[in-house]
Amino acid sequence: MTLKEFNKIARKVGKVVFDIPGVRAVAVYGSLAQGYADVHSDINLIAVCSTIPKPDRRRKIFEKAFEWIVYRNDTLPDWRTRTQDFFFVDGKHISVVYKELKVLSQFTSDIAVDTHLSREVFREAVSYVYNTKVVKDPFNIFVKLKKKIPAATPQLLRYFLPDLENISLKNGWPYSSFIQAVNRKNYIYIDSLIDHELDNFLVCLHAINYKHYVSIKWATKSIRELPIKPQGTLKRVQKISMLGNLPGDIKQKIDILQSLVADLNKLILKERVFKILD
């Protein structure tokens, strides 16, 4: 299925969602909105609501609108289907998330004050609001919400870079935490530390390219598209993922991660990113 076919189905379903009472705007988010959709991808829609419509009412509208629909909500717990719908239309799996406008407005306002408030909250805002393609939005709700989300640069670098830089200091955190975890043979923890710092690296790497980093799921594709990056970034990041948890592998992972951070710092100086941090 081509992107054009994906978008056609998304628009068709989105217009039905928009006609549900209480819905004020609808947009596509996720892989399709970012241009990463493939044959395995779902179609993800977000509906901004004044009040979230009842599940049974939503279902009646969908079943009336589509001649052929397989509704998945019956197989899922109530806590998931209260604010989400899952079904198949035209052979594609559709998920619709319903969010109240006041809730979206609140957390986009909160992260504008504190970007480091919560990675999950920040990424939810970026995914549901910033990286979207509008289907129907007569009141420009998404435009207004997007303005509340801090730009990728310089705000994110202010929060994530100081944490990341410590990995290159042998007496600093998290390098000392790496050594402690290795000495304790605490391999579960060392894995989470490496993942955490790799995540920080990817946030900063995307930020110097004036982009928001959302998900490791699409990192392979997003890294390829970045014009500013250390040489061999993708291969090195993939190498970290492919190595195991034996002591020799762990040392290699830490060494690769340190080299990525060192090269990132050189790029930041070369591109004079810090001039916008002043």
Backbone as CSV, one residue per row, in Angstrom:
resi,resn,N_x,N_y,N_z,CA_x,CA_y,CA_z,C_x,C_y,C_z
1,MET,0.844,-1.201,0.000,0.000,0.000,0.000,0.878,1.249,0.000
2,THR,0.567,2.177,-0.870,1.358,3.402,-0.987,0.932,4.423,0.070
3,LEU,1.793,5.434,0.270,1.447,6.511,1.204,0.170,7.217,0.772
4,LYS,-0.006,7.349,-0.532,-1.210,7.998,-1.055,-2.455,7.216,-0.659
5,GLU,-2.382,5.885,-0.737,-3.520,5.035,-0.352,-3.760,5.093,1.149
6,PHE,-2.662,5.091,1.927,-2.775,5.251,3.380,-3.518,6.543,3.713
7,ASN,-3.066,7.627,3.103,-3.646,8.943,3.395,-5.108,9.028,2.981
8,LYS,-5.461,8.349,1.901,-6.853,8.351,1.443,-7.766,7.704,2.482
9,ILE,-7.332,6.556,3.020,-8.117,5.884,4.064,-8.165,6.742,5.320
10,ALA,-7.014,7.329,5.684,-6.948,8.171,6.890,-7.910,9.347,6.794
11,ARG,-7.942,9.993,5.638,-8.852,11.134,5.459,-10.313,10.687,5.524
12,LYS,-10.611,9.537,4.909,-11.985,9.034,4.902,-12.465,8.735,6.325
13,VAL,-11.629,8.043,7.100,-11.996,7.721,8.485,-12.010,8.986,9.332
14,GLY,-11.033,9.868,9.109,-10.945,11.103,9.889,-12.168,11.981,9.760
15,LYS,-12.734,12.032,8.562,-13.942,12.843,8.357,-15.133,12.271,9.112
16,VAL,-15.204,10.941,9.208,-16.269,10.304,10.001,-16.068,10.613,11.484
17,VAL,-14.815,10.524,11.939,-14.507,10.839,13.344,-14.903,12.276,13.665
18,PHE,-14.604,13.189,12.750,-14.904,14.604,12.981,-16.398,14.848,13.155
19,ASP,-17.228,14.045,12.503,-18.680,14.227,12.584,-19.291,13.659,13.864
20,ILE,-18.484,12.985,14.695,-18.986,12.488,15.979,-19.212,13.679,16.906
21,PRO,-20.391,13.813,17.509,-20.653,14.942,18.415,-19.618,15.018,19.538
22,GLY,-19.088,16.211,19.755,-18.065,16.424,20.780,-16.670,16.557,20.215
23,VAL,-16.449,16.075,18.982,-15.129,16.154,18.344,-14.984,17.502,17.646
24,ARG,-13.863,18.186,17.905,-13.653,19.522,17.344,-12.538,19.576,16.300
25,ALA,-11.651,18.589,16.318,-10.558,18.556,15.333,-10.017,17.138,15.241
26,VAL,-9.503,16.787,14.069,-8.946,15.444,13.848,-7.645,15.567,13.064
27,ALA,-6.654,14.773,13.459,-5.377,14.760,12.736,-4.804,13.352,12.719
28,VAL,-3.924,13.106,11.765,-3.160,11.859,11.698,-1.881,12.058,12.499
29,TYR,-1.489,11.056,13.287,-0.201,11.122,13.988,0.538,9.799,13.783
30,GLY,1.757,9.710,14.297,2.515,8.469,14.187,3.265,8.345,12.873
31,SER,3.512,7.099,12.470,4.376,6.832,11.313,3.851,7.451,10.026
32,LEU,2.540,7.457,9.839,1.976,8.022,8.609,2.197,9.529,8.547
33,ALA,2.011,10.215,9.671,2.204,11.666,9.714,3.667,12.038,9.480
34,GLN,4.579,11.178,9.936,6.005,11.468,9.798,6.590,10.979,8.474
35,GLY,5.767,10.303,7.677,6.235,9.813,6.384,7.000,8.515,6.452
36,TYR,6.849,7.756,7.559,7.590,6.510,7.743,6.729,5.259,7.558
37,ALA,5.487,5.411,7.158,4.571,4.269,7.081,5.055,3.235,6.067
38,ASP,4.883,1.957,6.427,5.159,0.868,5.498,3.992,-0.112,5.539
39,VAL,4.151,-1.257,4.896,3.046,-2.208,4.774,2.543,-2.698,6.134
40,HIS,3.390,-2.618,7.166,3.016,-3.102,8.493,2.353,-2.024,9.356
41,SER,2.329,-0.804,8.896,1.892,0.322,9.728,0.377,0.371,9.922
42,ASP,-0.009,0.864,11.111,-1.406,1.197,11.381,-1.660,2.634,10.934
43,ILE,-2.930,2.993,10.906,-3.313,4.392,10.697,-3.767,4.933,12.042
44,ASN,-3.042,5.921,12.556,-3.331,6.480,13.878,-3.938,7.869,13.752
45,LEU,-5.073,8.063,14.396,-5.761,9.355,14.383,-5.938,9.861,15.804
46,ILE,-5.858,11.174,15.967,-6.187,11.790,17.250,-7.362,12.727,17.050
47,ALA,-8.341,12.602,17.936,-9.525,13.460,17.904,-9.504,14.362,19.133
48,VAL,-9.466,15.661,18.910,-9.520,16.630,20.011,-10.989,16.930,20.287
49,CYS,-11.385,16.762,21.546,-12.810,16.830,21.887,-13.095,17.875,22.964
50,SER,-14.292,18.436,22.907,-14.770,19.255,24.026,-15.108,18.323,25.179
51,THR,-15.806,17.235,24.880,-16.018,16.122,25.813,-15.869,14.832,25.015
52,ILE,-15.300,13.817,25.619,-15.053,12.567,24.897,-16.364,11.814,24.687
53,PRO,-16.720,11.495,23.446,-17.969,10.786,23.160,-17.971,9.386,23.778
54,LYS,-19.145,8.887,24.113,-19.295,7.557,24.697,-18.911,6.484,23.667
55,PRO,-18.275,5.386,24.125,-17.835,4.337,23.200,-18.953,3.737,22.352
56,ASP,-20.124,3.477,22.970,-21.205,2.852,22.204,-21.734,3.786,21.106
57,ARG,-21.732,5.094,21.380,-22.180,6.059,20.379,-21.192,6.135,19.223
58,ARG,-19.915,6.116,19.548,-18.885,6.135,18.506,-19.017,4.910,17.606
59,ARG,-19.228,3.776,18.237,-19.314,2.529,17.474,-20.478,2.549,16.487
60,LYS,-21.620,3.026,16.922,-22.794,3.089,16.040,-22.511,3.956,14.813
61,ILE,-21.819,5.066,15.046,-21.494,5.977,13.936,-20.544,5.309,12.942
62,PHE,-19.533,4.604,13.466,-18.583,3.922,12.580,-19.258,2.804,11.786
63,GLU,-20.073,2.016,12.462,-20.716,0.885,11.788,-21.726,1.349,10.741
64,LYS,-22.297,2.515,10.950,-23.213,3.080,9.956,-22.437,3.657,8.769
65,ALA,-21.265,4.210,9.044,-20.484,4.897,7.999,-19.769,3.932,7.058
66,PHE,-19.355,2.774,7.586,-18.550,1.854,6.781,-19.287,0.544,6.540
67,GLU,-19.355,0.177,5.277,-20.066,-1.055,4.904,-19.359,-2.283,5.465
68,TRP,-18.026,-2.230,5.487,-17.244,-3.364,5.993,-16.307,-2.852,7.084
69,ILE,-16.551,-3.288,8.303,-15.724,-2.863,9.432,-15.626,-4.005,10.437
70,VAL,-14.432,-4.245,10.937,-14.225,-5.229,12.000,-13.810,-4.461,13.243
71,TYR,-14.671,-4.470,14.244,-14.439,-3.693,15.461,-13.655,-4.527,16.461
72,ARG,-12.532,-4.022,16.941,-11.678,-4.768,17.867,-11.947,-4.452,19.325
73,ASN,-12.712,-3.424,19.612,-12.894,-2.994,20.994,-13.450,-4.088,21.899
74,ASP,-14.228,-5.028,21.315,-14.819,-6.100,22.114,-13.765,-7.004,22.736
75,THR,-12.592,-7.057,22.140,-11.534,-7.954,22.625,-10.590,-7.261,23.605
76,LEU,-10.856,-6.001,23.905,-9.942,-5.206,24.733,-10.615,-4.773,26.028
77,PRO,-9.829,-4.499,27.086,-10.407,-4.062,28.363,-11.032,-2.673,28.269
78,ASP,-11.985,-2.408,29.164,-12.718,-1.134,29.146,-11.804,0.078,29.272
79,TRP,-10.746,-0.043,30.079,-9.879,1.120,30.310,-9.186,1.569,29.019
80,ARG,-9.043,0.656,28.050,-8.433,1.043,26.773,-9.452,1.628,25.810
81,THR,-10.656,1.077,25.828,-11.653,1.488,24.832,-12.480,2.692,25.269
82,ARG,-12.288,3.135,26.515,-13.028,4.311,26.984,-12.645,5.550,26.175
83,THR,-11.369,5.650,25.847,-10.897,6.829,25.105,-10.184,6.454,23.804
84,GLN,-10.372,5.213,23.344,-9.733,4.773,22.105,-10.650,3.821,21.345
85,ASP,-10.526,3.837,20.029,-11.221,2.873,19.178,-10.204,2.140,18.318
86,PHE,-10.440,0.852,18.122,-9.581,0.024,17.281,-10.457,-0.776,16.327
87,PHE,-10.206,-0.650,15.036,-11.006,-1.395,14.067,-10.269,-1.482,12.733
88,PHE,-10.781,-2.342,11.856,-10.230,-2.493,10.510,-11.197,-1.901,9.497
89,VAL,-10.665,-1.081,8.594,-11.437,-0.534,7.480,-10.574,-0.653,6.225
90,ASP,-11.161,-1.145,5.151,-10.429,-1.321,3.884,-9.140,-2.118,4.077
91,GLY,-9.189,-3.071,4.985,-8.039,-3.938,5.213,-6.926,-3.346,6.048
92,LYS,-7.105,-2.127,6.559,-6.076,-1.497,7.393,-6.564,-1.341,8.827
93,HIS,-5.621,-1.549,9.758,-5.958,-1.374,11.170,-5.934,0.107,11.529
94,ILE,-7.018,0.564,12.131,-7.155,1.977,12.508,-7.194,2.088,14.026
95,SER,-6.488,3.059,14.565,-6.656,3.392,15.985,-6.985,4.879,16.094
96,VAL,-7.956,5.178,16.934,-8.365,6.571,17.157,-8.239,6.866,18.643
97,VAL,-7.478,7.902,18.973,-7.331,8.348,20.360,-8.161,9.611,20.538
98,TYR,-8.939,9.659,21.625,-9.772,10.830,21.920,-9.176,11.557,23.121
99,LYS,-8.859,12.834,22.943,-8.282,13.652,24.011,-9.111,14.916,24.185
100,GLU,-9.394,15.246,25.438,-10.108,16.501,25.690,-9.176,17.681,25.442
101,LEU,-9.717,18.732,24.869,-8.926,19.921,24.549,-8.273,20.507,25.792
102,LYS,-9.001,20.536,26.902,-8.443,21.135,28.126,-7.233,20.340,28.635
103,VAL,-7.235,19.010,28.412,-6.107,18.174,28.832,-4.894,18.445,27.946
104,LEU,-5.100,18.468,26.635,-4.001,18.778,25.715,-3.443,20.172,25.965
105,SER,-4.324,21.120,26.214,-3.891,22.500,26.478,-3.049,22.573,27.739
106,GLN,-3.440,21.787,28.762,-2.725,21.821,30.034,-1.321,21.272,29.895
107,PHE,-1.175,20.070,29.280,0.181,19.533,29.264,1.078,20.191,28.240
108,THR,0.524,20.796,27.198,1.383,21.587,26.306,1.843,22.863,27.007
109,SER,0.998,23.411,27.882,1.390,24.587,28.673,2.446,24.213,29.701
110,ASP,2.280,23.048,30.344,3.220,22.601,31.375,4.619,22.397,30.815
111,ILE,4.726,21.745,29.651,6.063,21.484,29.120,6.714,22.744,28.580
112,ALA,5.907,23.754,28.283,6.492,25.035,27.870,7.246,25.670,29.029
113,VAL,6.785,25.388,30.249,7.432,25.915,31.452,8.607,25.029,31.853
114,ASP,8.421,23.709,31.762,9.448,22.764,32.194,9.589,21.660,31.152
115,THR,10.539,21.808,30.236,10.724,20.838,29.159,11.101,19.466,29.697
116,HIS,11.739,19.432,30.849,12.206,18.170,31.424,11.177,17.583,32.378
117,LEU,9.965,18.127,32.338,8.902,17.696,33.243,8.732,16.190,33.206
118,SER,8.610,15.630,32.036,8.438,14.193,31.867,8.679,13.853,30.408
119,ARG,9.562,12.909,30.179,9.827,12.503,28.794,8.557,11.988,28.131
120,GLU,7.784,11.215,28.912,6.566,10.623,28.354,5.554,11.705,27.992
121,VAL,5.374,12.672,28.892,4.427,13.753,28.629,4.893,14.577,27.432
122,PHE,6.192,14.871,27.398,6.723,15.675,26.296,6.525,14.962,24.965
123,ARG,6.838,13.676,24.932,6.713,12.936,23.674,5.266,12.743,23.267
124,GLU,4.399,12.645,24.252,2.973,12.558,23.927,2.523,13.853,23.257
125,ALA,2.994,14.974,23.792,2.636,16.267,23.200,3.191,16.391,21.786
126,VAL,4.445,15.987,21.608,5.062,16.068,20.285,4.354,15.141,19.298
127,SER,4.054,13.923,19.753,3.419,12.940,18.875,1.989,13.313,18.525
128,TYR,1.204,13.700,19.545,-0.219,13.980,19.339,-0.497,15.370,18.762
129,VAL,0.451,16.280,18.921,0.196,17.666,18.516,1.179,18.148,17.457
130,TYR,2.482,18.047,17.757,3.497,18.672,16.907,3.681,17.932,15.581
131,ASN,3.870,16.615,15.651,4.113,15.818,14.438,2.804,15.240,13.912
132,THR,1.908,16.088,13.471,0.604,15.630,12.988,0.316,16.192,11.599
133,LYS,-0.623,15.536,10.929,-1.165,16.047,9.668,-2.666,16.207,9.861
134,VAL,-3.127,17.425,9.751,-4.526,17.734,10.053,-5.457,17.164,8.985
135,VAL,-6.556,16.569,9.452,-7.629,16.112,8.564,-8.749,17.144,8.542
136,LYS,-9.203,17.522,9.743,-10.246,18.561,9.871,-9.954,19.371,11.132
137,ASP,-9.833,20.678,10.968,-9.559,21.548,12.117,-10.048,22.968,11.819
138,PRO,-11.356,23.167,11.801,-11.900,24.479,11.425,-11.570,25.597,12.407
139,PHE,-11.212,25.241,13.649,-10.928,26.263,14.663,-9.426,26.453,14.898
140,ASN,-8.593,25.832,14.049,-7.123,25.951,14.164,-6.606,25.533,15.534
141,ILE,-7.201,24.495,16.091,-6.804,24.015,17.416,-5.370,23.502,17.410
142,PHE,-5.007,22.725,16.394,-3.650,22.166,16.352,-2.599,23.261,16.175
143,VAL,-2.907,24.273,15.400,-1.981,25.397,15.217,-1.711,26.081,16.557
144,LYS,-2.771,26.310,17.326,-2.635,26.984,18.626,-1.865,26.124,19.622
145,LEU,-2.133,24.803,19.618,-1.435,23.911,20.540,0.045,23.791,20.182
146,LYS,0.352,23.748,18.888,1.747,23.617,18.447,2.595,24.791,18.915
147,LYS,1.984,25.970,18.974,2.722,27.163,19.393,3.171,27.078,20.847
148,LYS,2.517,26.232,21.640,2.869,26.096,23.056,4.051,25.152,23.278
149,ILE,4.350,24.325,22.284,5.417,23.339,22.451,6.767,23.985,22.147
150,PRO,7.735,23.886,23.081,9.034,24.524,22.861,9.726,23.989,21.614
151,ALA,10.466,24.848,20.957,11.243,24.421,19.792,12.306,23.418,20.221
152,ALA,12.717,22.563,19.301,13.707,21.532,19.632,15.034,22.145,20.072
153,THR,15.400,23.274,19.470,16.620,23.987,19.837,16.240,25.428,20.147
154,PRO,16.702,26.000,21.244,17.732,25.462,22.132,17.207,24.776,23.400
155,GLN,15.883,24.785,23.629,15.364,24.327,24.911,15.804,22.911,25.289
156,LEU,15.691,21.972,24.358,16.022,20.588,24.694,17.495,20.428,25.039
157,LEU,18.369,21.143,24.324,19.795,21.039,24.623,20.102,21.535,26.027
158,ARG,19.372,22.539,26.469,19.604,23.071,27.819,19.392,21.989,28.876
159,TYR,18.413,21.111,28.636,18.062,20.104,29.635,18.818,18.796,29.459
160,PHE,18.985,18.338,28.237,19.512,17.000,28.011,21.022,16.951,27.843
161,LEU,21.637,18.010,27.312,23.068,17.975,27.043,23.919,17.885,28.311
162,PRO,23.633,18.661,29.374,24.457,18.542,30.581,24.466,17.121,31.138
163,ASP,23.320,16.447,31.103,23.230,15.066,31.565,24.076,14.164,30.678
164,LEU,23.974,14.364,29.385,24.677,13.521,28.421,26.184,13.714,28.491
165,GLU,26.630,14.947,28.688,28.069,15.234,28.676,28.816,14.483,29.771
166,ASN,28.125,14.182,30.869,28.783,13.501,31.981,29.274,12.106,31.623
167,ILE,28.730,11.546,30.542,29.156,10.200,30.154,30.621,10.179,29.742
168,SER,31.164,11.325,29.352,32.560,11.368,28.922,33.510,11.688,30.079
169,LEU,32.966,11.859,31.276,33.791,12.157,32.455,33.920,10.902,33.311
170,LYS,35.115,10.389,33.472,35.291,9.109,34.162,34.923,9.175,35.640
171,ASN,34.927,10.366,36.205,34.561,10.484,37.616,33.149,11.039,37.785
172,GLY,32.406,11.145,36.702,31.080,11.757,36.771,29.963,10.764,36.523
173,TRP,28.736,11.201,36.834,27.561,10.389,36.515,27.189,10.677,35.077
174,PRO,26.806,9.704,34.230,26.514,8.327,34.604,27.676,7.359,34.425
175,TYR,28.888,7.872,34.012,29.994,6.942,33.787,30.287,6.151,35.056
176,SER,30.295,6.825,36.213,30.553,6.134,37.474,29.482,5.089,37.742
177,SER,28.242,5.386,37.337,27.158,4.419,37.507,27.377,3.205,36.615
178,PHE,27.935,3.438,35.415,28.264,2.315,34.535,29.277,1.399,35.215
179,ILE,30.354,2.000,35.734,31.419,1.217,36.366,30.884,0.465,37.579
180,GLN,30.072,1.154,38.403,29.483,0.497,39.577,28.633,-0.698,39.167
181,ALA,27.823,-0.508,38.128,26.938,-1.589,37.675,27.743,-2.771,37.141
182,VAL,28.845,-2.491,36.417,29.704,-3.562,35.900,30.343,-4.317,37.055
183,ASN,30.886,-3.572,38.033,31.536,-4.206,39.181,30.559,-5.054,39.988
184,ARG,29.304,-4.611,40.038,28.270,-5.370,40.761,27.665,-6.483,39.912
185,LYS,28.062,-6.536,38.640,27.475,-7.477,37.674,25.961,-7.289,37.583
186,ASN,25.571,-6.023,37.686,24.145,-5.665,37.649,23.762,-5.373,36.196
187,TYR,23.668,-6.431,35.407,23.548,-6.271,33.960,22.195,-5.721,33.520
188,ILE,21.166,-5.975,34.302,19.858,-5.397,33.962,19.929,-3.875,34.067
189,TYR,20.560,-3.390,35.140,20.663,-1.946,35.359,21.571,-1.290,34.319
190,ILE,22.696,-1.951,34.009,23.623,-1.355,33.044,22.946,-1.202,31.689
191,ASP,22.094,-2.157,31.343,21.363,-2.075,30.083,20.436,-0.864,30.063
192,SER,19.757,-0.629,31.201,18.835,0.517,31.265,19.607,1.836,31.237
193,LEU,20.793,1.867,31.854,21.630,3.075,31.821,22.066,3.405,30.391
194,ILE,22.503,2.386,29.681,22.936,2.597,28.295,21.768,3.089,27.452
195,ASP,20.603,2.467,27.630,19.408,2.897,26.886,19.053,4.346,27.195
196,HIS,19.164,4.706,28.487,18.823,6.070,28.913,19.745,7.090,28.254
197,GLU,21.043,6.804,28.259,21.999,7.760,27.694,21.964,7.767,26.165
198,LEU,21.660,6.621,25.567,21.476,6.591,24.115,20.269,7.442,23.734
199,ASP,19.239,7.378,24.556,18.050,8.200,24.349,18.407,9.682,24.431
200,ASN,19.196,10.061,25.453,19.648,11.451,25.585,20.430,11.896,24.344
201,PHE,21.302,11.009,23.875,22.095,11.321,22.680,21.186,11.595,21.488
202,LEU,20.172,10.755,21.288,19.276,10.915,20.139,18.431,12.180,20.256
203,VAL,18.022,12.535,21.473,17.295,13.797,21.684,18.164,14.970,21.239
204,CYS,19.425,14.982,21.692,20.332,16.091,21.369,20.713,16.101,19.889
205,LEU,20.917,14.915,19.321,21.258,14.822,17.901,20.147,15.410,17.034
206,HIS,18.907,15.063,17.341,17.780,15.617,16.581,17.624,17.113,16.857
207,ALA,17.898,17.516,18.104,17.721,18.927,18.476,18.666,19.842,17.710
208,ILE,19.919,19.399,17.474,20.833,20.276,16.729,20.428,20.362,15.253
209,ASN,19.535,19.463,14.844,18.952,19.528,13.500,17.579,20.195,13.520
210,TYR,17.262,20.828,14.664,15.993,21.549,14.831,14.778,20.626,14.678
211,LYS,14.932,19.396,15.156,13.839,18.429,15.093,13.587,17.838,16.472
212,HIS,12.346,17.434,16.706,12.004,16.707,17.927,12.179,15.214,17.692
213,TYR,12.852,14.563,18.637,12.992,13.105,18.593,11.848,12.496,19.389
214,VAL,11.120,11.561,18.762,9.920,11.022,19.404,10.087,9.581,19.851
215,SER,10.555,8.713,18.960,10.504,7.285,19.272,11.683,6.532,18.688
216,ILE,12.228,5.610,19.501,13.302,4.737,19.029,12.809,3.857,17.884
217,LYS,11.493,3.660,17.812,10.893,2.812,16.772,11.278,3.280,15.376
218,TRP,11.368,4.608,15.205,11.658,5.162,13.883,13.037,5.819,13.813
219,ALA,13.906,5.503,14.790,15.222,6.143,14.833,16.058,5.821,13.597
220,THR,15.960,4.595,13.099,16.742,4.217,11.911,16.444,5.151,10.749
221,LYS,15.162,5.429,10.538,14.772,6.294,9.420,15.079,7.758,9.711
222,SER,14.814,8.202,10.936,15.022,9.626,11.237,16.505,9.990,11.250
223,ILE,17.365,9.085,11.744,18.812,9.354,11.748,19.321,9.511,10.318
224,ARG,18.843,8.654,9.430,19.271,8.732,8.021,18.978,10.103,7.417
225,GLU,17.870,10.713,7.846,17.425,11.972,7.244,18.132,13.203,7.811
226,LEU,18.826,13.049,8.939,19.444,14.211,9.584,20.674,14.678,8.807
227,PRO,20.729,15.948,8.422,21.895,16.442,7.684,23.124,16.641,8.572
228,ILE,22.902,16.973,9.848,24.020,17.215,10.770,24.111,16.041,11.740
229,LYS,25.188,15.262,11.646,25.366,14.106,12.533,26.814,13.631,12.458
230,PRO,27.307,12.990,13.515,28.655,12.430,13.471,28.760,11.363,12.379
231,GLN,29.945,11.192,11.855,30.160,10.203,10.797,29.854,8.799,11.322
232,GLY,29.110,8.034,10.535,28.796,6.657,10.919,27.853,6.538,12.100
233,THR,27.039,7.559,12.345,26.140,7.546,13.510,25.230,6.330,13.509
234,LEU,24.545,6.090,12.412,23.572,4.998,12.379,24.233,3.649,12.633
235,LYS,25.376,3.399,12.005,26.071,2.124,12.203,26.493,1.955,13.658
236,ARG,26.944,3.036,14.268,27.391,2.945,15.662,26.221,2.715,16.613
237,VAL,25.110,3.414,16.373,23.921,3.211,17.210,23.403,1.785,17.045
238,GLN,23.381,1.289,15.815,22.938,-0.088,15.577,23.873,-1.092,16.239
239,LYS,25.168,-0.795,16.242,26.149,-1.681,16.879,25.868,-1.803,18.374
240,ILE,25.532,-0.681,19.015,25.182,-0.711,20.441,24.005,-1.652,20.670
241,SER,23.019,-1.591,19.790,21.819,-2.418,19.932,22.113,-3.897,19.696
242,MET,23.081,-4.194,18.822,23.358,-5.589,18.466,24.271,-6.289,19.466
243,LEU,25.064,-5.518,20.200,25.956,-6.125,21.189,25.154,-6.673,22.365
244,GLY,25.717,-7.668,23.035,25.019,-8.307,24.148,25.393,-7.729,25.499
245,ASN,25.265,-8.554,26.551,25.514,-8.090,27.914,26.710,-8.766,28.568
246,LEU,27.534,-9.432,27.784,28.773,-9.964,28.336,29.696,-8.787,28.658
247,PRO,30.580,-8.943,29.648,31.443,-7.815,30.047,32.157,-7.135,28.881
248,GLY,32.679,-7.928,27.934,33.356,-7.331,26.782,32.416,-6.521,25.908
249,ASP,31.189,-7.022,25.748,30.184,-6.303,24.956,29.790,-4.994,25.622
250,ILE,29.633,-5.053,26.942,29.240,-3.847,27.682,30.299,-2.764,27.522
251,LYS,31.578,-3.163,27.638,32.660,-2.185,27.466,32.601,-1.566,26.068
252,GLN,32.344,-2.394,25.048,32.230,-1.867,23.680,31.074,-0.878,23.555
253,LYS,29.946,-1.214,24.169,28.776,-0.324,24.107,29.091,1.037,24.718
254,ILE,29.730,0.999,25.900,30.065,2.252,26.585,31.068,3.055,25.757
255,ASP,32.066,2.371,25.196,33.071,3.052,24.367,32.427,3.709,23.143
256,ILE,31.513,2.987,22.489,30.839,3.534,21.303,29.990,4.736,21.685
257,LEU,29.268,4.599,22.805,28.409,5.699,23.255,29.236,6.929,23.600
258,GLN,30.376,6.712,24.273,31.262,7.834,24.595,31.788,8.505,23.320
259,SER,32.128,7.703,22.320,32.648,8.276,21.073,31.570,9.080,20.351
260,LEU,30.322,8.614,20.420,29.215,9.359,19.809,29.014,10.705,20.493
261,VAL,29.084,10.686,21.831,28.901,11.930,22.589,30.037,12.906,22.292
262,ALA,31.272,12.399,22.243,32.424,13.260,21.940,32.277,13.892,20.554
263,ASP,31.851,13.092,19.586,31.672,13.616,18.225,30.502,14.591,18.144
264,LEU,29.471,14.330,18.938,28.331,15.254,18.977,28.765,16.612,19.516
265,ASN,29.587,16.597,20.573,30.078,17.855,21.145,30.911,18.641,20.133
266,LYS,31.718,17.942,19.344,32.515,18.610,18.302,31.604,19.269,17.265
267,LEU,30.530,18.556,16.906,29.579,19.104,15.938,28.875,20.338,16.482
268,ILE,28.523,20.282,17.758,27.836,21.420,18.382,28.725,22.659,18.335
269,LEU,30.018,22.461,18.607,30.956,23.586,18.537,31.139,24.050,17.093
270,LYS,31.248,23.109,16.175,31.445,23.442,14.764,30.250,24.205,14.195
271,GLU,29.045,23.752,14.546,27.828,24.380,14.023,27.432,25.623,14.822
272,ARG,28.217,25.900,15.883,27.994,27.074,16.733,26.574,27.077,17.315
273,VAL,26.132,25.881,17.727,24.799,25.764,18.331,24.718,26.564,19.619
274,PHE,25.843,26.653,20.346,25.804,27.323,21.638,25.529,28.815,21.537
275,LYS,25.730,29.397,20.375,25.441,30.832,20.249,23.953,31.111,20.438
276,ILE,23.091,30.097,20.177,21.653,30.306,20.382,21.226,29.904,21.781
277,LEU,22.185,29.382,22.571,21.862,29.017,23.948,22.095,30.171,24.903
278,ASP,22.809,31.186,24.453,23.147,32.317,25.330,21.930,33.179,25.621
